Amino acid sequence: MLDLYWGCLMVGVLIAVVTVIFGDILSNLLGGALDFLSGEHLQKLQPMVLFGAVAVFGGAGILLEKYTGLHTGAVLVISILCAVVVSALTYMLYVRPMENSENSIGFSMKELVGGIAEVTVPIPAHGYGEVVVRVGGGLSNQIAASFDGVEIEAGAKVVTVEVKDHTLYVSRLDIKEP
C-alpha cells in the first residue's frame, strides 16, 4: 500500500511541476484537443484541484502509514478524506475566486452614458475639452463637449448625456447640499 501512496505523491507533484513549467506550451501544442474537459459538467475538476488531491492522498497515506499504528483500511479512508478536504478548500479559496476575478480594461463608449466625470481641461461653449471618467478599476481621459452649449470650467462634476463620434457630450452636474 505504501507503493500506491508514493506513486500518487510522485504523479501529483510531477503533474503540478509540468503544468506550471510547460502548461502554456502543452496547451498550444494540443490545440484545444482537451477543451471538452472544461465543460460545465466538469467545471470543478480543475487540474490544480484534481492533481492536488492525488498528491495529498499520497502524502497523507505515507505519513499515516509510517507514523501511526492505524490499520491499512483506516489509513486509506483518512487519506481519501484529507484529499477531499484539501481539494474542496483549494477550489473554494483559490480556483473559484480566480475565475470570478477576471477583469477587462476594455469598455464601450456607450457604457459611459449616465456616468459621472470630472472636467480636467475646460470645455468651451462650442468646442472641446477633456474629462476623466472612472471605468472599471481605473480612470480614462475622454474628449468632451458641452451638451447644453455652456462653458464648463476645470474641476466641475459633469454627467455624460450622450456619445457621438467618440466624443462625450456632458452637462454640468448640480449637486444640492442638504
N, C-alpha and C positions, 0 to 999 in steps of 0.2 A: 504494500500500500504506500510505503514511503516513496517508491519509484514513481507512482502516479502523481503524488504531490510535487515531487521535484520536477517532473515533466510539465505539469501545469504551471508551476512557477517560472520555469525557463521559457515556455511558449509565451506566456503573458508578458514577460519582460522583453523577450525578443521582438514580439509584435509591436509593443509600445515603442521600442527604440527604432525599429524600421519605419513605423508610421510617422514618428517625429522627424527623423532624418530624411526619409525618402518619400513621404506622403504625397507631396505635390507632384513629384516626378512619376510615381506609380499611377496617380490619378490621371495624369495626362497620357501616359503610355496605354492605359486601359481604355481611354477614350469614352468613358461613361458606360463601360460594359457592366459595371456593378451598380448603376443608378437605381435599379429596381430595389436595392436594399434600403433606399431612403424613402420608400413609400410610406403612406400614413400608417399602415398596419405594423410596420417595423420601425417606427419613429424613435422608440425608446431604446432600441438596440444599437446605440452609437458604439463605434469601435472602442472608444475610451471606456465606456461602461462595461461592455462585453469582455474585453480582454483584461480590464482591471479586475473584474470578478474572477476570471480564471487565475490570475496571479495571486489574488488574495486567498482564493480557495487553496492553492498550492502552498503558499506561505503559512497560512493558519494550520494546515494539515501537518506540515513539517514541524512547526513549533509545538503543537499539541502532542504529536507522536513522541518527540524527543524529550519534552519537559513535563509531561503529565503521565499519570498511570492510567489514563482513561482507556476503555475498551475501543477497538477499532471502529465499531459502528458509531459510538458516541463521537469519536474524533471526526468521522465523516459528516455526521449531522451538524456538529458545531462549525466545521469548516464551510459547509454549504450555507449555514445561517450567516456566518461572517461575510461571505462573498455577496450574499443577497443584500445585507445591510449596507455594506460599503458601496456597492454599485447603486443602490437606491439613493444614498446620500450624495454620491458623485453626480448622479443625474439631476437631483433636486437642487443641489447647491452650486453646481458648476455648469453642466450642459444646458439645462433649461434656461437659466438666466442669460447665458451667452447667446442662445438662439433668439431671445427676445431683445437683445441689446444692439442688434444691427441697426445702425442709423445711416441715413444717406444725407449728403450735403446738397443733393440736387433738389430743386424746387421749381415750381411753375410760377410764372409772374401772376397768373390768375389767382393763385393762392394768397397773394398779398392784399387783395381787395378786402377792405374792412379792418385791416391791420393798422396798428398804431406805429408811427415812426417819429424820429426827431430830425429836424432840419439841420444839416451841417453846413451847407452852402446856401445863402439866402436865395429865395425863389422870387424873381420879379413878377409883376402882374402879368406880363405877356412874354415869358421867357422860361428858361430852365435853371434849376438849382439842383441840389442833391440832398437826399435824406438817408438816414441809416435805419435799417429795419432788422428786427430780430427774426431770424429764420432758423428753425430747428434749435441747435445748441450754439449758434454763432450769430454774427452780425453781417449784414450785407449792405453796401452802399449802392444806391439806385438813383438814376436820373429822375427828377420830379418836376412837375409843372403845377401851377395853381389851377384848381378846378373852378374856383369862383372868380378868377381874374383879379385877385388882390395880391399885394406883396406880402410875403411871409418871411420874417426875419430868422436868422440862425438861432437855434436853441428852442424854437417853438415846437410844440407837440402837434402832429397832424394825423389825420386818418386818410387812408387810401380809399378813394371813391371809385376809381376805375383805372384800368390799364389799357393803353393804346400805344402801339408801335414801340414797345419796350420802355415806355415812359409811365411813371406813376402819376396820376392826377390826384392831387391831395387837397384837402380842405383843413383849415385850422380847427384844432380840437379844443373847444372851450370847456374846461373842467371847472365846475362851480364848487366852491368850498362850502361845506355845511355850516 
